[in-house]
Amino acid sequence: MSSSPAASEVSPIADAAPLSLCARSPHVPADRLVAEMVPPPRFDSVRFATYIPDPNQPSQTEAVRVLEEFAGGLGGAHAVAGGRRGFFGFGKARAAKVPAGPRGVYLDGGYGVGKTHLLASLWHATPAEPALKAFGTFVELTNLVGALGFQQTVQTLSGHRLLCIDEFELDDPGDTVLVSTLLGRLVDAGVALAATSNTLPGKLGEGRFAAADFLREIQGLSAHFRALRIDGEDYRHRGLPAAPAPYSDELVTKAAYATPGASLDAFPQLLDHLAKVHPSRYGALTDGVAAVCLTDVQPVPDQSTALRLVVLADRLYDREVPVLASGMPFDKLFSDEMLNGGYRKKYFRAISRLTALARDAKELVTAD
């Protein structure tokens, strides 16, 4: 099936036309999924030194201290001839020197307290080559298992010093058991773990992640984790301007044509297209896209569609791709039933992230 580049060869006019996400059906090889298990562009430059603890929240300073020590403990020899690596990278021959303590850390906190910032900082601070460290969301990890198979995933990740899992999903029992089993195999191979998580359905009252829920769900692994509670306010609400109101279809279209590398799609058609692309490919769907322009934004019709949109919003946010839109404002995307249901946290995260990207897109209109 021909793609937009083929069309551009036929007519030079198409060179000036925006890209279209709906025209893309990317294929992502399994080795790319592994190679891309690194902190996304938004968190590529974060470090413990760039995390600004709230002086009124001592748990934030304590979390940095503990994580720095944890990273420093991962600097041992990666392998020892004739024996399997022990925890912290030491082999059996040096087992007596392995410090006692948890084999993983779990960051427990509310919205916007910087858990992903700290998780990515841990990845960067761990003294190992990038190929020996892995960072990804729970969804990306399950996608990797789907692409490689369970045994191959165990074999691929067993050589790593550290595995960081952001947004550990506790709302799908099947996937939770799958990943818990995978992590058990990796712990046995000496891989250190670090995680944040989403909240279980019915545990959403305070907007907090519940460490007890996480530790219970991972069952036999719970003894290997130290829970770090991180208190504080959502940084996304600290002094930020109000989200811009949606623009007109004409203005969004004009900005798309004026912005090199921008895509332009009707929102309902994009939602339909997402159903035809596996969520593991949503990152590749946005490759080379400088801005996403959407016309006719409407409320999402059903939960399956809503969850796909959440994944796309996460990938756009990770890659810092601004989103310019017409139609309904982003806080009207999800119905009251969705916002009060078991996936409530995901939808509020998507609203928060799309709103932040809409703020970034204001420059497209100003430049235009």
Secondary structure in CASP SS format (residue, H / E / C, confidence):
PFRMAT SS
TARGET T0000
AUTHOR 0000-0000-0000
METHOD secondary structure of the structure
MODEL  1
M C 1.00
S C 1.00
S C 1.00
S H 1.00
P H 1.00
A H 1.00
A H 1.00
S H 1.00
E H 1.00
V H 1.00
S C 1.00
P H 1.00
I H 1.00
A H 1.00
D H 1.00
A H 1.00
A C 1.00
P C 1.00
L E 1.00
S C 1.00
L H 1.00
C H 1.00
A H 1.00
R C 1.00
S C 1.00
P C 1.00
H C 1.00
V C 1.00
P C 1.00
A H 1.00
D H 1.00
R H 1.00
L H 1.00
V H 1.00
A H 1.00
E C 1.00
M C 1.00
V C 1.00
P C 1.00
P C 1.00
P H 1.00
R H 1.00
F H 1.00
D C 1.00
S C 1.00
V C 1.00
R C 1.00
F H 1.00
A H 1.00
T H 1.00
Y C 1.00
I C 1.00
P C 1.00
D C 1.00
P C 1.00
N C 1.00
Q C 1.00
P H 1.00
S H 1.00
Q H 1.00
T H 1.00
E H 1.00
A H 1.00
V H 1.00
R H 1.00
V H 1.00
L H 1.00
E H 1.00
E H 1.00
F H 1.00
A H 1.00
G H 1.00
G C 1.00
L C 1.00
G C 1.00
G C 1.00
A C 1.00
H C 1.00
A C 1.00
V E 1.00
A C 1.00
G C 1.00
G E 1.00
R C 1.00
R E 1.00
G C 1.00
F H 1.00
F H 1.00
G H 1.00
F C 1.00
G E 1.00
K H 1.00
A H 1.00
R H 1.00
A H 1.00
A H 1.00
K H 1.00
V C 1.00
P C 1.00
A C 1.00
G C 1.00
P C 1.00
R C 1.00
G E 1.00
V E 1.00
Y E 1.00
L E 1.00
D E 1.00
G E 1.00
G E 1.00
Y C 1.00
G C 1.00
V C 1.00
G C 1.00
K H 1.00
T H 1.00
H H 1.00
L H 1.00
L H 1.00
A H 1.00
S H 1.00
L H 1.00
W H 1.00
H H 1.00
A H 1.00
T C 1.00
P C 1.00
A C 1.00
E C 1.00
P H 1.00
A H 1.00
L H 1.00
K E 1.00
A E 1.00
F E 1.00
G E 1.00
T E 1.00
F H 1.00
V H 1.00
E H 1.00
L H 1.00
T H 1.00
N H 1.00
L H 1.00
V H 1.00
G H 1.00
A H 1.00
L H 1.00
G C 1.00
F H 1.00
Q H 1.00
Q H 1.00
T H 1.00
V H 1.00
Q H 1.00
T H 1.00
L H 1.00
S C 1.00
G C 1.00
H C 1.00
R C 1.00
L E 1.00
L E 1.00
C E 1.00
I E 1.00
D E 1.00
E E 1.00
F E 1.00
E C 1.00
L C 1.00
D C 1.00
D C 1.00
P H 1.00
G H 1.00
D H 1.00
T H 1.00
V H 1.00
L H 1.00
V H 1.00
S H 1.00
T H 1.00
L H 1.00
L H 1.00
G H 1.00
R H 1.00
L H 1.00
V H 1.00
D H 1.00
A C 1.00
G C 1.00
V C 1.00
A E 1.00
L E 1.00
A E 1.00
A E 1.00
T E 1.00
S E 1.00
N C 1.00
T C 1.00
L C 1.00
P C 1.00
G C 1.00
K C 1.00
L C 1.00
G C 1.00
E C 1.00
G C 1.00
R E 1.00
F C 1.00
A C 1.00
A H 1.00
A H 1.00
D H 1.00
F H 1.00
L H 1.00
R H 1.00
E H 1.00
I C 1.00
Q H 1.00
G H 1.00
L H 1.00
S H 1.00
A H 1.00
H H 1.00
F E 1.00
R E 1.00
A E 1.00
L E 1.00
R E 1.00
I E 1.00
D C 1.00
G C 1.00
E C 1.00
D C 1.00
Y H 1.00
R H 1.00
H H 1.00
R C 1.00
G C 1.00
L C 1.00
P C 1.00
A C 1.00
A C 1.00
P C 1.00
A C 1.00
P C 1.00
Y E 1.00
S C 1.00
D H 1.00
E H 1.00
L H 1.00
V H 1.00
T H 1.00
K H 1.00
A H 1.00
A H 1.00
Y H 1.00
A H 1.00
T C 1.00
P C 1.00
G C 1.00
A E 1.00
S E 1.00
L E 1.00
D E 1.00
A E 1.00
F H 1.00
P H 1.00
Q H 1.00
L H 1.00
L H 1.00
D H 1.00
H H 1.00
L H 1.00
A C 1.00
K C 1.00
V C 1.00
H C 1.00
P H 1.00
S H 1.00
R H 1.00
Y H 1.00
G H 1.00
A H 1.00
L H 1.00
T C 1.00
D C 1.00
G C 1.00
V C 1.00
A C 1.00
A E 1.00
V E 1.00
C E 1.00
L E 1.00
T E 1.00
D E 1.00
V E 1.00
Q C 1.00
P C 1.00
V C 1.00
P C 1.00
D C 1.00
Q H 1.00
S H 1.00
T H 1.00
A H 1.00
L H 1.00
R H 1.00
L H 1.00
V H 1.00
V H 1.00
L H 1.00
A H 1.00
D H 1.00
R H 1.00
L H 1.00
Y H 1.00
D H 1.00
R C 1.00
E C 1.00
V C 1.00
P C 1.00
V E 1.00
L E 1.00
A E 1.00
S E 1.00
G E 1.00
M C 1.00
P C 1.00
F H 1.00
D H 1.00
K H 1.00
L C 1.00
F C 1.00
S C 1.00
D H 1.00
E H 1.00
M H 1.00
L H 1.00
N C 1.00
G C 1.00
G C 1.00
Y C 1.00
R H 1.00
K H 1.00
K H 1.00
Y H 1.00
F H 1.00
R H 1.00
A H 1.00
I H 1.00
S H 1.00
R H 1.00
L H 1.00
T H 1.00
A H 1.00
L H 1.00
A H 1.00
R H 1.00
D H 1.00
A H 1.00
K H 1.00
E H 1.00
L H 1.00
V H 1.00
T H 1.00
A H 1.00
D C 1.00
END
